């Protein structure tokens, strides 16, 4: 054992010589050779720290390859320690990079409603934008949107000024600009009896307008009465459905069909056959409808869609548990009958008034002329066709 140690100390400088004299840790332990001298004098292996092993392996593996004689157990341990240290450093760097990317990819809500990214500085770079950069971008976007809104406001104001200038020019030129004024809650039509209807015809037009107001009110109340009877159990679903349909169609049809025709016919003092004829036909149909609602004849299973006279009798004739409900339904029918009676009276009154205006203005004379002209045209056409087909015509 002593000879082996002495031989190791003389030929290989002991284990300390293997680590220090073989070039593995010579540079890291002592640059001027004091380490090897101490190892020879003491005759014992040199004590090497982990830091010296790391430094020596990193330095000498890059500067020169490991000598062939340093292939023993110590050299193998040094290599394994070096590899383990390198793996730890690599794992640490990957963990730091992953954490920094995760922080950069998650925005935080800052003041002003914009997204700000948290600053994350690591050893190998800064991943993501800083808060100051994102704040500048957000401010630039806000400024751009504000400028766009201001531009649109200026454009709208300019268009309003242009429209006002055009209206002023038209009024100066004798052209009246009329804006929609009906209904007052949401104007989408122009309706002004005093401005558009001649003075002699204004009273008749007001009577027609009152008739339309009463008809719209009667339609709505009829729907409410039928709905009340339906929810009380004294009416059917079919009656309620047809009452809804009649209300929607009736209100709009009464405006566009007969009141609008009356309004346009009374605009001019000339009695046009077509305009007045359209009004007379539609108003006559409406008068027939008022009579139907007033009577409410029991025809079909859905005859109760109008709360008229016969429906009232059916409501009052209910007994037992439904008697109280029938009484309420009967009272609702009485009110509906009264409303439609007033509406029908106004319809007949305004119709006869408009017919008197048409007749007084020469409408009947114009109608006779038109009928005579149409008769002559028809006779001439039939006579010419008879001559071509049969070689003759009937005597005059």
Secondary structure, 3 states (H helix, E strand, C coil): CHHHHHHHHHHCCHHHHHHHHCCCCHHHHCCCCHHHHHHHHHCCCCCCCHHHHHHHHHHHHHHCCCCHHHCCHHHHHHHHHHHHHHHHHHHHHHHHHHHHHHHHHCCEECHHHCEECCCCEECCEECCCCHHHHHHHHHHHHHHHHHHHHHHHHHHHHHHHHHHHHHHHHHHCCCCCCCCCECCCCCCECCCHHHHCCHHHHHHHHHHHHHHHHHHHHHHHHHHHHHHHHHHCCCCHHHHHHHHHHHHHHHHHHHHHHHHHHHHHHHCCCCCHHHHHHHHHHHHHHHHHHHHHHHCCCCCCCHHHCCCHHHHHHHHCCCHHHHHHHHHHHHHHHHHHHHHHHHHHHHHHHHHHHHHHHHHCCHHHHHHHHHHHHHHHHHHHHHHHHHHHHCCCCCC
